[in-house]
């Protein structure tokens, strides 16, 4: 009788089991391969924060303009009459958000009036859409009255950030005339014996002739005016002010005082004080930012090595300070007593980041370090400090501090933080695309 063949069952099961294991292993290897490809893709496809942030800014600034219009319409008759009596002019541009949640608008004479139109010029520069040029002109033109206002040192902030960017992008000859007249007006505040530009006329009980570190920023208007007119008056005043400030404003560690008071007859220093910092001996964060930006700009315009060295030393002070947070967004003062439970100052971060992008082009040895610091700041600002779309009255960034000692504008959006944020983004993009600025 023929026998029916019966497979060896244990051997068969073993073979099937091996096939199943092989199939499972292939699935695992396939999944691992997919994962590795995905990770590699994520690594190579870097997030474009310049594009993302400008896309956000486009929506937010359109919303901001509607908020400005609404706030102007809602101003009370009493407020209008009060400003009229003081010859303050109309409200024109946003500055911050008030404690009651309402948008704070300023007249042209306020030192912050030029930043919002400056933002709109930066939008035009990035997007190259004529609607942004029209918007920038709308908010720039009401500031023309400031060209003859000799009662302030803030001509650069008000006029150069607005008309200056407008002229750079359009070559509007009327803008050029306004800028030159503004520069001549600024020179009237120069004190030749002390070789400085007087900052404030107020608080005569405290200071005789106060000069604040912020004033370094207004020198750019004078350098521009020298370049356009060839009148050495502008250059000489700007250089003298910068050199005198190096001599008197800085401590041995390259931190800056906020206010230096001068005797205008002898040029001697009377006092070294603060106004917006924690104490006379502390390092107010935005003051350090104004300083590193100001001296970087002065080196660009003069190529004097002392200005580059000063900028490098100030940057080193900021980024080696033990109280600088891990995300590099500083507290409002480096010596504030309750750190880490102190407010941040995002405006100090944006000014510093913008300065570092420029500084990286002059100090090649330390360029990678400056770029790393600037990019880290910009990445963290983009991740953790942005406002919400069509909220926060149209501001771009949260968590700035104006003057904590006066309990003024603490942990709020500030228009100048937004201005230097967009400037830093443009500088970042230009460096990455061309390897140079200007």
C-alpha positions as CSV (number, residue, x, y, z in Angstrom):
1,X,0.0,0.0,0.0
2,X,1.2,3.4,-1.0
3,X,2.0,5.6,2.0
4,X,0.6,9.1,2.1
5,X,3.5,11.6,2.6
6,X,3.0,13.7,5.7
7,X,5.3,16.7,6.2
8,X,7.4,16.9,9.2
9,X,5.1,19.3,11.1
10,X,7.7,20.7,13.6
11,X,10.1,21.4,10.7
12,X,7.4,23.1,8.7
13,X,6.3,25.3,11.6
14,X,9.9,26.3,12.1
15,X,10.3,27.3,8.5
16,X,7.0,29.4,8.6
17,X,8.1,31.0,11.8
18,X,11.4,32.0,10.2
19,X,9.6,33.5,7.2
20,X,7.4,35.5,9.5
21,X,10.4,36.8,11.5
22,X,12.1,37.7,8.3
23,X,9.0,39.6,7.1
24,X,8.7,41.4,10.4
25,X,12.4,42.4,10.3
26,X,12.0,43.8,6.8
27,X,9.0,45.8,8.0
28,X,11.1,47.1,10.9
29,X,14.0,48.0,8.6
30,X,11.7,49.7,6.2
31,X,10.2,51.8,9.0
32,X,13.6,52.7,10.3
33,X,14.7,53.7,6.8
34,X,11.6,55.9,6.4
35,X,12.3,57.5,9.8
36,X,15.9,58.2,8.9
37,X,14.8,59.8,5.6
38,X,12.2,61.9,7.4
39,X,14.7,63.1,10.0
40,X,17.3,63.9,7.3
41,X,14.6,65.9,5.5
42,X,13.7,67.8,8.6
43,X,17.3,68.6,9.2
44,X,17.9,69.9,5.7
45,X,14.6,71.8,5.3
46,X,15.3,74.6,7.8
47,X,12.5,76.9,8.8
48,X,12.6,80.2,7.0
49,X,11.9,82.6,9.9
50,X,12.4,85.6,7.7
51,X,9.6,84.6,5.4
52,X,7.4,83.4,8.3
53,X,7.9,86.5,10.4
54,X,7.3,88.9,7.5
55,X,4.1,86.9,6.5
56,X,3.0,87.4,10.1
57,X,4.0,91.1,10.1
58,X,2.1,91.7,6.9
59,X,-1.2,90.5,8.5
60,X,-0.4,92.2,11.8
61,X,0.5,95.6,10.5
62,X,-2.6,95.7,8.3
63,X,-4.6,95.0,11.5
64,X,-2.5,97.7,13.3
65,X,-3.5,100.4,10.8
66,X,-7.2,99.6,11.4
67,X,-6.5,99.9,15.1
68,X,-4.8,103.3,14.7
69,X,-7.7,104.6,12.7
70,X,-10.1,103.4,15.3
71,X,-8.2,104.9,18.2
72,X,-7.9,108.3,16.4
73,X,-11.7,108.3,15.8
74,X,-12.4,107.4,19.4
75,X,-10.2,110.1,20.9
76,X,-12.3,112.3,23.2
77,X,-12.9,116.0,22.4
78,X,-11.3,116.9,25.7
79,X,-8.1,115.2,24.7
80,X,-8.1,116.9,21.4
81,X,-8.5,120.3,22.9
82,X,-5.8,119.6,25.5
83,X,-3.3,118.8,22.8
84,X,-4.4,121.7,20.7
85,X,-3.7,124.2,23.6
86,X,-0.2,122.7,24.0
87,X,0.4,122.8,20.2
88,X,1.2,119.1,20.3
89,X,-0.3,118.3,16.9
90,X,-2.6,115.4,16.0
91,X,-2.1,111.8,17.2
92,X,-0.3,110.0,14.4
93,X,1.4,106.7,15.3
94,X,1.2,103.8,17.9
95,X,3.6,103.5,20.8
96,X,2.4,100.7,23.1
97,X,-0.8,99.4,24.8
98,X,-2.0,101.2,27.9
99,X,-2.8,99.5,31.2
100,X,-6.5,99.7,30.3
101,X,-5.8,97.7,27.1
102,X,-6.3,100.6,24.7
103,X,-3.9,101.5,22.0
104,X,-1.5,104.3,23.0
105,X,-1.0,106.8,20.2
106,X,1.6,109.6,20.1
107,X,1.9,113.0,18.3
108,X,4.8,113.6,16.0
109,X,7.0,115.2,18.7
110,X,7.1,112.0,20.7
111,X,10.5,110.2,20.3
112,X,8.8,107.0,19.1
113,X,6.7,108.6,16.4
114,X,9.0,107.5,13.5
115,X,9.1,103.8,14.2
116,X,5.7,102.7,12.9
117,X,6.2,104.3,9.5
118,X,9.7,102.8,9.5
119,X,8.1,99.4,9.9
120,X,5.9,100.0,6.9
121,X,9.0,101.1,4.9
122,X,10.6,97.8,5.8
123,X,7.5,95.9,4.7
124,X,7.8,97.7,1.4
125,X,11.4,96.8,1.1
126,X,10.7,93.2,1.7
127,X,7.5,92.7,-0.3
128,X,8.0,95.4,-2.9
129,X,4.3,96.0,-3.2
130,X,3.2,99.6,-3.8
131,X,0.5,99.4,-1.3
132,X,3.1,99.3,1.4
133,X,4.8,102.3,0.0
134,X,1.5,104.2,0.1
135,X,0.9,103.1,3.7
136,X,4.4,104.2,4.7
137,X,4.0,107.6,3.1
138,X,0.7,108.1,4.9
139,X,2.2,107.6,8.3
140,X,5.6,109.3,7.5
141,X,4.4,112.6,6.0
142,X,2.7,113.9,9.2
143,X,6.1,113.9,10.9
144,X,7.5,116.7,8.6
145,X,6.8,119.3,11.3
146,X,9.6,117.8,13.4
147,X,12.3,119.0,11.0
148,X,12.5,122.3,12.8
149,X,11.9,121.0,16.4
150,X,15.2,121.9,18.1
151,X,13.9,121.0,21.5
152,X,14.9,117.3,21.2
153,X,17.9,115.2,20.4
154,X,15.6,112.4,19.1
155,X,15.7,113.6,15.5
156,X,17.2,110.4,14.3
157,X,14.6,108.2,15.8
158,X,11.7,110.4,14.6
159,X,12.9,111.5,11.2
160,X,15.7,109.1,10.0
161,X,13.7,105.9,10.8
162,X,10.7,107.3,8.8
163,X,11.9,109.8,6.1
164,X,15.4,108.2,6.1
165,X,14.1,104.8,5.1
166,X,11.6,106.4,2.7
167,X,14.4,108.3,0.9
168,X,16.6,105.2,0.8
169,X,13.9,103.3,-1.0
170,X,12.3,105.9,-3.2
171,X,14.9,108.7,-3.6
172,X,12.1,111.2,-3.0
173,X,13.8,114.6,-3.2
174,X,11.4,116.2,-0.8
175,X,12.3,113.6,1.8
176,X,16.0,114.5,1.2
177,X,15.2,118.2,2.0
178,X,13.4,117.2,5.1
179,X,16.2,115.0,6.3
180,X,18.9,117.7,5.7
181,X,16.9,120.4,7.5
182,X,16.3,117.9,10.4
183,X,20.1,117.3,10.6
184,X,20.9,121.0,10.7
185,X,18.3,121.4,13.5
186,X,19.9,118.6,15.5
187,X,23.3,120.3,15.3
188,X,21.9,123.3,17.2
189,X,22.0,121.1,20.3
190,X,25.7,120.6,20.1
191,X,27.7,121.9,23.0
192,X,31.2,122.7,21.6
193,X,33.0,123.0,25.0
194,X,31.8,119.5,26.1
195,X,31.9,118.1,22.6
196,X,28.5,116.4,23.0
197,X,24.9,116.8,21.7
198,X,22.6,117.7,24.6
199,X,19.9,115.1,25.1
200,X,17.1,116.5,27.4
201,X,15.9,120.0,28.4
202,X,13.7,118.7,31.2
203,X,14.6,117.9,34.8
204,X,16.8,121.0,35.4
205,X,16.7,120.2,39.1
206,X,18.6,116.9,38.4
207,X,21.0,117.7,35.6
208,X,22.7,120.7,34.0
209,X,23.4,119.2,30.5
210,X,22.3,115.5,30.4
211,X,23.5,113.2,27.7
212,X,22.0,109.7,27.4
213,X,23.5,106.7,25.8
214,X,20.5,106.5,23.5
215,X,21.8,109.6,21.7
216,X,24.4,107.4,19.9
217,X,21.5,106.3,17.7
218,X,20.8,109.8,16.4
219,X,24.3,110.2,15.0
220,X,23.3,108.1,11.9
221,X,21.3,111.1,10.7
222,X,24.3,113.3,10.9
223,X,26.6,110.9,9.1
224,X,23.9,110.5,6.4
225,X,23.7,114.3,6.1
226,X,27.5,114.6,5.7
227,X,27.5,112.0,3.0
228,X,24.7,113.8,1.1
229,X,25.9,117.4,1.6
230,X,29.7,117.1,2.2
231,X,29.3,119.6,5.0
232,X,31.9,118.5,7.5
233,X,29.9,120.1,10.4
234,X,27.8,117.0,10.5
235,X,30.8,114.6,10.5
236,X,32.7,116.5,13.1
237,X,29.8,116.7,15.6
238,X,29.0,113.1,15.2
239,X,32.6,111.9,15.7
240,X,33.2,114.3,18.7
241,X,30.0,113.1,20.4
242,X,30.9,109.4,19.9
243,X,34.5,109.9,21.1
244,X,33.4,111.9,24.2
245,X,30.8,109.2,25.0
246,X,33.5,106.5,24.9
247,X,35.6,108.6,27.3
248,X,32.8,109.3,29.9
249,X,29.9,106.9,29.5
250,X,31.6,103.5,30.0
251,X,33.0,101.6,33.0
252,X,36.1,99.4,33.0
253,X,34.0,96.4,32.1
254,X,32.5,98.3,29.1
255,X,29.0,98.5,30.6
256,X,27.4,101.9,30.1
257,X,25.9,104.5,32.4
258,X,22.6,105.8,31.2
259,X,22.9,109.6,31.9
260,X,26.1,111.7,32.0
261,X,25.7,115.3,33.2
262,X,28.1,117.8,31.7
263,X,29.3,121.3,32.6
264,X,28.8,123.1,29.2
265,X,31.5,125.7,30.1
266,X,34.3,123.5,31.2
267,X,33.2,120.2,29.5
268,X,33.7,118.4,32.9
269,X,31.5,115.5,34.0
270,X,29.3,116.5,36.9
271,X,27.3,113.3,37.5
272,X,27.0,109.7,36.2
273,X,23.4,108.7,36.7
274,X,20.6,106.5,35.4
275,X,17.0,107.4,34.6
276,X,15.5,104.1,33.3
277,X,18.0,101.6,34.8
278,X,17.9,100.0,38.3
279,X,20.6,102.2,39.8
280,X,23.4,104.6,38.9
281,X,25.8,101.7,38.9
282,X,23.7,99.2,37.1
283,X,23.7,98.2,33.4
284,X,20.3,99.1,31.9
285,X,19.7,96.5,29.2
286,X,18.5,98.8,26.4
287,X,21.3,101.2,27.1
288,X,23.8,98.5,26.3
289,X,21.9,97.7,23.1
290,X,21.9,101.4,22.0
291,X,25.7,101.4,22.7
292,X,26.6,98.3,20.7
293,X,24.4,99.4,17.8
294,X,25.7,103.0,17.9
295,X,29.4,102.1,17.8
296,X,28.9,99.5,15.1
297,X,27.2,102.2,13.0
298,X,29.9,104.7,13.8
299,X,32.6,102.3,12.6
300,X,30.7,101.8,9.3
301,X,30.6,105.6,8.7
302,X,34.1,106.5,9.8
303,X,36.2,103.3,9.8
304,X,37.9,104.6,13.0
305,X,39.2,101.4,14.8
306,X,38.3,102.8,18.2
307,X,34.7,102.5,17.4
308,X,34.9,98.9,16.2
309,X,36.8,98.0,19.4
310,X,34.2,99.7,21.5
311,X,31.4,97.7,19.8
312,X,33.2,94.4,20.2
313,X,33.8,95.1,23.9
314,X,30.2,96.0,24.6
315,X,29.0,92.9,22.8
316,X,31.4,90.8,24.8
317,X,30.1,92.4,28.0
318,X,26.4,91.6,27.1
319,X,26.9,88.0,26.1
320,X,29.3,87.0,28.9
321,X,27.2,88.5,31.6
322,X,26.1,85.8,34.1
323,X,22.6,87.3,34.3
324,X,21.9,87.0,30.6
325,X,19.1,84.3,30.3
326,X,19.7,81.1,28.3
327,X,17.4,82.3,25.5
328,X,19.5,85.6,25.2
329,X,16.5,87.8,25.7
330,X,17.8,90.1,28.5
331,X,16.1,91.2,31.7
332,X,15.3,95.0,31.7
333,X,18.5,95.6,33.7
334,X,21.5,93.2,34.0
335,X,21.7,94.1,37.7
336,X,18.0,94.0,38.6
337,X,17.7,92.6,42.1
338,X,14.9,90.0,41.6
339,X,16.4,88.1,38.6
340,X,15.1,85.7,37.4
341,X,11.8,87.1,38.5
342,X,12.3,90.4,36.6
343,X,10.6,91.5,33.3
344,X,12.4,91.0,30.1
345,X,13.1,93.7,27.6
346,X,12.5,92.4,24.1
347,X,13.4,95.8,22.6
348,X,16.9,95.4,24.0
349,X,17.1,92.1,22.2
350,X,15.9,93.3,18.8
351,X,18.3,96.3,18.8
352,X,21.2,94.1,19.8
353,X,20.4,91.4,17.2
354,X,20.3,94.0,14.4
355,X,23.6,95.4,15.6
356,X,25.3,92.0,15.7
357,X,24.4,91.2,12.1
358,X,26.2,94.3,11.0
359,X,29.1,93.8,13.5
360,X,29.7,90.3,12.0
361,X,30.6,91.9,8.7
362,X,33.4,94.0,10.3
363,X,35.0,91.6,12.8
364,X,35.6,88.5,10.7
365,X,37.4,86.7,13.5
366,X,34.4,86.8,15.7
367,X,31.8,86.8,13.0
368,X,30.5,83.2,13.6
369,X,30.0,84.0,17.3
370,X,28.0,87.2,16.5
371,X,25.9,85.4,14.0
372,X,25.1,82.6,16.4
373,X,24.1,85.0,19.1
374,X,21.9,87.1,16.7
375,X,20.3,84.0,15.1
376,X,19.6,82.5,18.6
377,X,17.9,85.7,19.7
378,X,15.8,85.9,16.5
379,X,14.8,82.2,16.7
380,X,13.7,82.6,20.3
381,X,11.8,85.8,19.6
382,X,10.0,84.1,16.8
383,X,9.1,81.1,18.8
384,X,8.2,82.6,22.2
385,X,7.6,86.3,22.0
386,X,5.4,87.0,19.0
387,X,2.0,88.5,19.5
388,X,-1.1,86.7,18.2
389,X,-2.4,87.5,14.7
390,X,-5.0,90.3,14.8
391,X,-4.6,90.7,18.5
392,X,-2.5,92.8,20.8
393,X,-3.5,96.0,18.9
394,X,-1.3,95.0,15.9
395,X,2.0,94.9,17.6
396,X,4.5,92.2,16.6
397,X,6.3,91.4,19.8
398,X,5.4,91.1,23.5
399,X,7.4,91.5,26.7
400,X,9.3,94.8,26.3
401,X,10.0,97.2,29.2
402,X,10.1,101.0,28.8
403,X,11.0,102.3,32.2
404,X,10.5,100.0,35.2
405,X,11.7,102.6,37.8
406,X,8.8,104.8,36.7
407,X,6.4,101.9,36.4
408,X,5.9,102.9,32.8
409,X,5.4,100.4,30.0
410,X,6.5,97.3,31.9
411,X,6.1,94.0,30.1
412,X,4.2,95.4,27.1
413,X,4.6,95.6,23.4
414,X,6.7,98.6,22.3
415,X,6.8,100.0,18.7
416,X,10.6,100.3,18.6
417,X,11.0,96.6,19.5
418,X,9.0,95.8,16.4
419,X,11.0,98.2,14.2
420,X,14.4,96.8,15.0
421,X,12.9,93.2,14.8
422,X,12.0,93.8,11.1
423,X,15.4,95.5,10.5
424,X,17.2,92.5,12.0
425,X,15.2,90.2,9.8
426,X,16.1,92.1,6.7
427,X,19.8,92.1,7.7
428,X,19.7,88.4,8.4
429,X,18.2,87.8,4.9
430,X,20.6,90.0,3.1
431,X,23.6,88.4,4.8
432,X,22.4,84.9,4.1
433,X,21.7,85.8,0.4
434,X,24.7,88.0,-0.4
435,X,27.2,87.8,2.5
436,X,27.2,91.5,3.0
437,X,25.1,94.5,4.1
438,X,24.6,98.0,2.6
